Amino acid sequence: MIIFDAIEQQLSRSKVTIEEFQELVIRLLNYGVLSRQESATEELLYDRYVRIEELINEYLAVIKIRLYHDNHFQYVRLYPPSSEVPGVVDGEDSQFTGSLRQRLTQNEVALTLILRLQYDKALREGKIDDSGFALESLESISIAMKNMLKRSLPDKFTERKKLFSKLKQLRLIQFRQDEEFESSETWIKVHPMIVTFVSEEALEALDFDDDDDATIHVQSPAQVTLAVEED
C-alpha cells in the first residue's frame, strides 16, 4: 500500500495519526465546510487541517476536489469537481453532477441571496463585529426578502426553522439552539463566508424592474446565482 504508507509518513511529521486524518477527510466530505467558530469539534478539526493543509489538499485533488481556505475568518469550504472556486480562474469543464453538490431549494437560495445583501449593508454601515459577523433580526430579513424578491418566509414556524437550519448546516449563519423563529425579534448572526458563497453575478442580477420575475437557481455547489426572466 504505497499511497497509504506515504500518507502515514507525511502525517508523522505533523504528529497526526492516520485515524485523525481519516476523521478530518470524512468530515469535509460529509459537511463540505469547517468553521473554527462553529463549535469545539470544528475548532479542533480546523486546527488539525491547518497543520496538514498541503497533504489534505493534494489528497483531495486526486479526485478533483478543491478547498478554499480563508485564513482570516478561519474557515474551509470544499468545492467538488467543476465548481467555481473564489479567486481561482481555470478552464476546467467537467460533467460532474455527483452527490457532493449542495441541493438547495428555491427558498434556501432566496434566503441566501438576501443574507448576502444584508451582510453587505452591515459592512457598509460598519456594523460588523470583531469576528466578521453581521447581526440581523428576523424582521429585517423578512422585509428585505419581500422588497427585493417579492417572497415571504414560511408561515409555519417549523418550516421557517427548517429553512434557517439548512443555512446553519452550511455554516452561513449562527443562532441559538433553542431558537424557534416565532418572533420578529429573533436574531441571526451572518457568517462572513456569505461573501464567497454568493457570487457577484447573483447580486448584479437583482437589479431588475418590478414587473420582472426572478428565477433563482444554483450554478455550483457553493455559489449562488440568480437569473432574471421577463414576462
C-alpha positions in Angstrom: 0.0 0.0 0.0 2.4 2.7 -1.3 -0.1 5.6 -1.0 -1.2 4.6 2.5 2.5 4.4 3.6 3.3 7.7 2.0 0.4 9.4 3.8 1.4 8.0 7.2 5.0 9.2 6.6 3.8 12.7 5.9 1.4 12.6 8.9 4.1 11.5 11.3 6.0 14.7 10.6 3.0 16.7 11.8 2.2 14.3 14.7 -1.2 13.5 13.3 -2.4 9.9 13.2 -4.0 8.2 10.2 -7.2 7.9 12.2 -7.2 11.7 12.8 -6.5 12.2 9.1 -9.4 10.0 8.1 -11.7 11.8 10.6 -10.9 15.1 9.0 -11.3 14.0 5.4 -14.7 12.3 6.2 -15.9 15.4 8.0 -15.0 17.6 5.0 -16.7 15.2 2.6 -19.8 14.9 4.7 -20.3 18.6 5.7 -18.4 20.4 2.9 -17.2 23.1 5.3 -15.3 23.7 8.5 -15.7 26.8 10.6 -13.5 27.3 13.6 -16.0 29.4 15.4 -18.9 26.9 15.0 -18.1 24.5 17.8 -15.3 22.9 19.9 -15.3 20.0 17.5 -14.8 22.1 14.4 -12.2 24.2 16.2 -10.2 21.0 16.8 -10.7 19.8 13.2 -9.9 23.2 11.7 -6.6 23.4 13.7 -5.7 19.9 12.5 -6.4 20.9 8.9 -4.1 23.9 9.2 -1.3 21.5 10.4 -1.7 19.2 7.4 -3.3 21.6 4.8 -1.0 20.7 2.0 -1.4 17.0 2.4 -5.2 17.3 2.6 -5.3 19.5 -0.5 -3.2 17.1 -2.5 -5.1 14.1 -1.3 -8.5 15.5 -2.4 -7.0 17.0 -5.6 -6.6 13.4 -6.9 -10.4 13.3 -7.4 -10.5 17.0 -8.5 -11.9 18.2 -5.2 -10.5 21.6 -4.2 -10.6 23.5 -0.9 -11.0 27.2 -0.3 -9.3 28.3 2.9 -9.9 31.7 4.4 -7.2 32.2 7.0 -8.6 35.5 8.3 -12.1 34.2 9.1 -10.8 30.7 9.8 -13.0 28.5 7.6 -12.5 25.9 4.9 -15.0 25.1 2.2 -15.0 22.1 -0.1 -15.6 22.5 -3.9 -16.5 19.4 -5.9 -15.1 18.9 -9.5 -16.0 21.7 -12.0 -17.0 24.2 -9.3 -16.0 27.8 -9.4 -13.6 28.4 -6.5 -13.3 32.0 -5.3 -10.1 33.6 -6.6 -9.3 30.8 -8.9 -9.7 31.1 -12.7 -9.4 28.0 -14.8 -10.9 26.3 -17.8 -12.0 23.1 -16.2 -15.2 21.9 -17.8 -16.4 18.7 -16.1 -19.7 17.0 -16.4 -19.6 16.0 -12.7 -23.1 16.1 -11.1 -22.4 14.0 -8.1 -23.8 13.9 -4.6 -21.1 16.2 -3.2 -23.1 19.2 -4.7 -25.4 21.0 -2.4 -29.0 20.7 -3.4 -30.7 24.0 -2.3 -34.4 24.7 -2.7 -35.7 28.0 -4.2 -36.5 29.3 -0.7 -33.0 28.4 0.6 -31.4 30.2 -2.4 -33.6 33.2 -2.0 -32.8 33.5 1.7 -29.1 33.1 1.0 -29.2 36.0 -1.5 -30.9 38.2 1.0 -28.4 37.4 3.7 -25.6 38.4 1.4 -27.3 41.7 0.7 -27.9 42.3 4.4 -24.3 41.5 5.1 -23.1 43.9 2.5 -25.3 46.6 4.0 -24.0 45.9 7.5 -20.4 46.1 6.1 -21.0 49.5 4.6 -22.5 50.8 7.8 -19.7 49.4 9.9 -21.9 47.0 11.8 -19.6 44.0 11.7 -18.3 42.5 14.9 -14.6 41.7 15.6 -15.1 38.2 14.1 -16.6 39.4 10.9 -20.2 38.5 11.7 -23.3 40.7 11.0 -26.3 40.6 13.3 -29.7 40.6 11.6 -33.2 40.4 13.0 -35.8 38.0 11.5 -37.9 41.1 10.8 -35.2 42.9 8.8 -34.6 39.7 6.8 -38.3 39.2 6.1 -38.7 42.8 4.9 -35.7 42.6 2.7 -37.0 39.4 1.1 -40.4 40.9 0.3 -38.9 44.1 -1.1 -36.1 42.5 -3.2 -37.5 39.2 -4.3 -41.3 39.5 -3.7 -41.1 36.4 -1.5 -42.1 35.7 2.1 -40.6 33.5 4.7 -42.6 30.3 5.5 -45.7 31.0 7.7 -45.2 27.8 9.7 -42.6 28.2 12.4 -41.4 24.6 11.9 -40.8 25.3 8.2 -39.1 28.6 9.0 -36.8 26.9 11.4 -36.0 24.2 8.9 -35.1 26.8 6.3 -32.7 28.6 8.6 -31.3 25.3 10.0 -30.2 24.4 6.5 -28.2 27.6 6.2 -26.7 26.9 9.6 -25.6 23.5 8.4 -23.8 25.3 5.6 -22.2 27.5 8.3 -23.6 30.6 6.7 -25.4 31.7 9.8 -25.5 31.1 13.6 -28.4 31.2 16.0 -29.3 29.9 19.5 -30.1 26.2 19.6 -33.4 26.9 21.4 -34.5 29.5 18.9 -38.0 28.7 17.5 -38.2 31.6 15.0 -41.6 32.7 16.3 -40.8 36.3 17.0 -39.7 39.1 14.7 -37.1 39.9 17.4 -35.2 36.6 16.6 -31.6 37.4 15.9 -29.3 35.8 13.3 -25.5 36.1 13.0 -24.4 36.0 9.4 -21.0 34.5 8.8 -18.5 36.4 6.6 -18.2 33.4 4.3 -21.5 34.5 2.8 -19.4 36.8 0.6 -17.7 34.0 -1.2 -20.7 31.7 -1.1 -22.9 34.1 -3.2 -21.4 35.2 -6.5 -21.2 38.9 -7.5 -23.2 38.0 -10.6 -26.1 37.0 -8.4 -26.2 40.4 -6.8 -26.0 42.2 -10.1 -28.9 40.1 -11.4 -31.1 41.5 -8.6 -31.2 44.9 -10.3 -34.4 44.4 -12.3 -37.7 46.1 -12.9 -40.7 45.4 -10.7 -42.6 43.7 -13.5 -39.9 41.1 -14.0 -39.9 37.7 -12.4 -36.8 36.3 -10.7 -36.0 32.7 -11.3 -33.4 31.5 -8.8 -31.1 28.6 -9.2 -27.8 27.2 -8.0 -25.0 27.3 -10.6 -22.4 25.5 -8.5 -22.3 23.7 -5.1 -21.1 26.6 -3.2 -22.0 29.7 -5.2 -25.5 31.0 -5.7 -26.7 32.7 -8.9 -30.0 34.3 -9.8 -31.3 34.6 -13.3 -34.0 37.1 -14.4 -36.7 36.1 -16.8 -39.1 38.7 -18.2 -42.8 38.0 -18.8 
